[in-house]
Amino acid sequence: MPNQLWGTTDSLALALPAQPLGYLLLAVYLATAIGLLWHYRSELQQQTRSQWTAVFLLSLLALLLSQLFPFTLPFLTQPTPLATTQELAPTVAPFATLAPLFAAATLNPAAAFIVGLCSGLGRSLGHSHQLFDIFHAALAAMLASHLLRQNYLGRGYHWLRHPVLAGGLSYGVTFILLGLAAFASSNSSASALSELDLAISTGNAHLFPLLLEGVLGGLLLLLIFRALPHLRPAPTLAPSPQQRSLMQRLLGNFVLFAVLLLVLLVTVVFTVSLRVSTQLVVDQMAYNASTVAQEIPDFQARAQSLLVEYSQNPVLLTSNSDEQNNLLRQLHRTNPIYRRVLLVAANGTILNFYPIDNTVVDLTEVEQTAVSDTLASNAPTLTSAQNRSDEAVVSFIVPVPGSDGRSAAVLIGRVPELSLAGLVAGLRGTVGQGDGFIVDEQSRIIAYSKGDNGDDSSDRLLATWQAPAAPRQLHSSGDMEGLAYEGRDEQTNARELVYTIPAVNQPWTVVTTAPYDVVLNLAVNIGMPLALVLLLITAAFYANLVLLGRDITNPIGQLVTATRAVAMGNPVKLDIHKERSDELGQLSRAFADMQTTLKQRVDDLSLLLSISTEVSNSMDLSEGMPAILKGALRGTTAVGARAIILNPNTPHPFQFGEGPLADAMVVLDRAIMARLRHTEDSALPSPSQIRQQLELGAEVPLPVQALIAIPLSSPSGFRGLLWLGYAQPHQFHDGEINLLRTLSRQTAVLVENAYNFARAEGGRRRLAAVLSSTPDAVIVTDQTNRIQSVNPAFESTFGQKSEQLMGRTVSDMIAIAPLADALLSPDKRPRNFEIPMDDGRTFYTSASPIIGNDGHIAGRVAVLHDITHFKELDELKSDFVSTVSHDLRSPLTYMRGYATMLSMAGELNDQQSKYTEKILGGIDQMATLVNNLLDLGRI
């Protein structure tokens, strides 16, 4: 849960580095920041006002969120920093990376760097108070910008663009910078190895919090992009450097693999070295401490036995002070470990002591208590450490028995720390360094050995020392009676190894310490040679891979360049690595063979193109066939080429030949023609096969030693054959056969075109004769309404020459509106109409569309027939009918009128009535004839 609202400290402050190395690191960071901003100055200059506004707002947001709701994780541990280090325990600010990651994804790297500076400023103010964190956050934001905005193809690069992964990686790698900052800010009194150990510990402790902050920021950014997808720019993907270069792929994969392998191996090596070194140091410490622990009972026994021996002397209970003093002097000189020897009465009064000096001698409270215990128990007693005359002493107290066997007095021997130093001398400088001391039952140091660093031990005497409640126990290679664990130096807070073991049957504890530098130094001495060997091997392998990669990629690059040159039509002479037997040599030879084959194909295509051009320009066999035969000779090694073409009009075929032996090859025409009428291609590489396949006798001379014959076929059937002869036996390859087959198809096309042209030319001549002889005017147009043809009747009728009309548009050259309309009409139906001319002529016109094979109008044709004479006859007929009908109808009317009036003049007899009816019948017949004549005039 969050500990507080903003920040983890009670004050907002920034602290300058305490060490010169810190100032140097700060200068490097400042130079790096200035260099990066200068490098990306063009992108900053191109930012719009809205983008600068976004940078400002995101910077404020980054400062606010950098230490909002910080919390710590209970499982996160970090070694206590050195005295001058300001870095606190790792914390997690869940929203600290949101604003920098948003700027990294939507803006440019320079803008993300600026927003990251503000985020780092908030962390420095509210948490660490170090200036280094400002640059750490800025560099992480710039790295995230490069990851989120990179546009390379590939699954790996796609995942690197994912906000969660990009955020975690970008901020996770800054643990290295945090360790570097801890090294630069560490206590100058500590050793370099201690500072390095602290830097590694600090970086490791911050790794998970930094990863967690980056992942949380990436998740929040992902949610924003899911809700507002238009905010995330869509990159235009491009191949990565590894995809564009095989050398880059080889080196990139190797470097990645080598770095991971080196990191893993070095980590394993130093981890094992640290473990082995720790065991060695702990074993040595355990041995030294056990030795001292075993010597303590003997030391106590020797010191106490002398007091016991002298306590039996009755002189001690006499009142003779001089004798007592002489006895104490003798005791003191016998065992010089005692600083002072005292004889104390049962009531606590000091009866005598030695040596006698100006020092005020009295009993300490500890000694008084011990005297009472000794008198009560009638047994020797050992006091805890106490301070007498600015030195630590331990008092041995033994009872002096009286005549009744009860303790009448006590004899006290004060043993100073100097006398105890002999016990801890073996603890001094374990493995060259370290300290050792003895702790009494009250956890006070009663003896202390000075380490090799020359530290004064006087300030440590009588100091309280206690082992941690739950120390991190270390294990030795053997069985340990004591306890080994990892502790902290009281002055530098650097790590140290501690080993404690209690004395045998005594309340004292032997403690020996060794700085962790000893372990680190041993680990470096053990692991550094192996690490250097690995590094040298990796470097050598990298150099070998570079040379090997160049040996592979350079020939491939040359092949690519040569291939491009060949693709552009440029000739290339490539003789690279043909002497090699590996795949590159095989590839080089295959490319050379391909180039030769391709050149042959190009030559063949060029030959076919030239032949096709010549064939397409001619419809005459006598002009096109020699070009084909000469081309066949150029494309092969034949010495003669012949073509036999069937003549559709006569039984005698057309014969064509080219080459020095073409005339001599005539003897084989008939045999080859007979064979190829019903078979496919015939390739005969030797004389024996020629005789066998053509069924030639031995008496028939062979003008050639090998031949190949290919039939000329078309949709209409067999048209002839093309065959070539060779002066020597010849093995035919596929390319040569394919070339000749193509030439045969060209020949068949030429023959078919010649046949079609001949038929078309005959039809054209017949049509031209028909058009020239017809008296009707004919005009033909194309689909663009341009005049294509007119016959002589059209020229004579309208007085326009064909040279003036050909190729001209109808609207420009045809002044007769009805005819022009008919020729320009898009209607597909034929049109029939009459065209009256100004000179009195009349033309009956039929205009019809010309429909092509595709169903579209390809042009129009109009036929104009002069019907002027027929129009005149029609008018004469109309006049005649009109005149006759008028002249006949009037008399008939009178005759009908008078005939009907005869009955009115008087009674008619039968004979008269009969005559009258006949007259009326004749009149009706005449009227019918007149009506019929009028109907005829209307036709």
Secondary structure, 3 states (H helix, E strand, C coil): CCCCCECCCCCCCCECCCCHHHHHHHHHHHHHHHHHHHHCHHHHHCCCHHHHHHHHHHHHHHHHHCCECCECCCCCCCCCCCCCCCCCCCCECCCCCHHHHHHHHHCCHHHHHHHHHHHHHHHHHHHHCECHHHHHHHHHHHHHHHHHHCCECCHHHHHHCCHHHHHHHHHHCCHHHHHHHHHHCCCCCCCHHHHHHHHHHHHHHHHHHHHHHHHHHHHHHHHHHHHCHHHCCCCCCECCHHHHCHHHHHHHHHHHHHHHHHHHHHHHHHHHHHHHHHHHHHHHHHHHHHHHHHHHHHHHHHHHHHHHHHHCCHHHHCCCHHHHHHHHHHHHHHCCCCCEEEEEECCCCEEEEECCCCCCCCCCHHHHHHHHHHHHHCCCEECCCEEECCEEEEEEEEEEECCCCCEEEEEEEEEEHHHHHHHHHHHCCHHHCCEEEEECCCCEEEEEECCCCCCCCCCCCCCECCCCCCCEECCCCCCCCCEEEEEECCCCCCEEEEEEEECCCCCCEEEEEEEHHHHHHHHHHHHHHHHHHHHHHHHHHHHHHHHHHHHHHHHHHHHHHHHHHHHCCCCCCCCCCCCCCCHHHHHHHHHHHHHHHHHHHHHHHHHHHHHHHHHHCCCCHHHHHHHHHHHHHHHCCCCEEEEEECCCCCCCCEEEEECCCCCHHHHHHHHHHHHHCCCCCEEECCHHHHHHHHCCCCCCCCCCCEEEEEEEEECCEEEEEEEEEECCCCCCCHHHHHHHHHHHHHHHHHHHHHHHHHHHHHHHHHHHHHHHHCCCEEEEEECCCEEEEECHHHHHHHCCCHHHHCCCEHHHHCCCHHHHHHHHCCCCCCEEEEEECCCCCEEEEEEEEEECCCCCEEEEEEEEEECHHHHHHHHHHHHHHHHHHHHHHHHHHHHHHHHHHHHHHCCCCHHHHHHHHHHHHHHHHHHHHHHHHHHHHHC
